[in-house]
Amino acid sequence: MATSAFAAGAYAAAQSIARPGAAPKPMQTSGAGGGFGSLLTQALDSVAQTGAKADAQTLSAAGGKANVIDVVTAVAESETALQTLVAVRDRVISAYEEIMRMPI
């Protein structure tokens, strides 16, 4: 149960990063895409939902209501989504650092 509480805290932290209260809102583009900020917000929400699904499956299995295969699948999906998010974060940071090194 401690792992579930830890995971819930991690999901809440990811959502707070996606929607910081004091940060300025990104400019909206006129295109249909919605912008990079909304794309990141959707990705973080997707990771949080996948993690919540894995937690729900784990709790159901602990209560004897879910199949172990469903739990393993949900946890694997959650892990993959989190690894993808971390990889994207690393690439964004790398791109930012490269831009900061450019001469003006």
N, C-alpha and C positions, 0 to 999 in steps of 0.2 A: 504494500500500500504506500510505502514511502516513495517508491519509484514513481507511482502514479501522481503523487503530490508534487514531486520534482518535475515531472513532465508537464503537469498543469501550469506550474510556475514558469517553465520555459516557454510554453505557448503564450501565456499572458505577456511575458517579456517581449516575445516576437511581435505580438499585436501592438504593444505600446510603442515599439520602434516604428511600426508601420504608420501609427497615428499619433505622433507626438503632439501634445497640446500647445506648446509654445512655438513650434516651428511654423514658418510662413507657408502658406498654401502654394503649391506649384502652379505656374501659369498654365491655363487650359489652351490646348491647341485647337485650331479650327477644324482639323481633320477628324475622321471617324474613330481613330485609334484611341483617343483619350489621353495620351501622353505617357511618358516613362514612369512618372510617379504613380499613376493609377495601375500601371502594369505591375509595379513592385508591390503595391498594396494588395492586388488580387493574388499575387504569388504567395505573399505572407499569409493571407487569409486561407488560401488553399492548404498550405503547410499546417496551419493551426487546425483546420478542419480534419485533415488526415490524422493528425496526432490525437485529436479528440475522439475520432472514430476508433483508433487503436486502443485508447484508454477504455472506451465503452466496451469494446470486444473483450478486453482483458478482465474487466469487472464482471461481465456476463459469464466468462469462462470460470472465474473464481466462484460464482454462484451456481455453476453447473448448468447454465442455460445456453451456452455457446459451444460450438465445435472448436477443438484446438487448432484445426487447420485454418479456420477463419481468423483466429487470433494471430497465428503466425503470419498469415497473409497481410493482415492489417498492420502489424508491427513492421513487416518488411517494407510495405508501401510508405509508412511513416518515416522509416529510416532513409529510404531512397529520396523522398521529398526533402528531408532535412539536409542530406548530403548535397543535393542539387542546389538548394538555397545557399548553403555555405560556399559552394563553388562559384555561384553567381556573385555573392558578396565579395569573394576574393578577387574576382575579375574586375568588379566595379572599383574596388580599392586600388588595384593595380593600375587601372586606366586613369583614375584620379591622380595617383602619384606621378604617372608619366606626363600628364597634362601640367602638373605643377612644376616639373623639371624643364618644361619648354621655355626657351627664352622669349621675352616679350618683344 
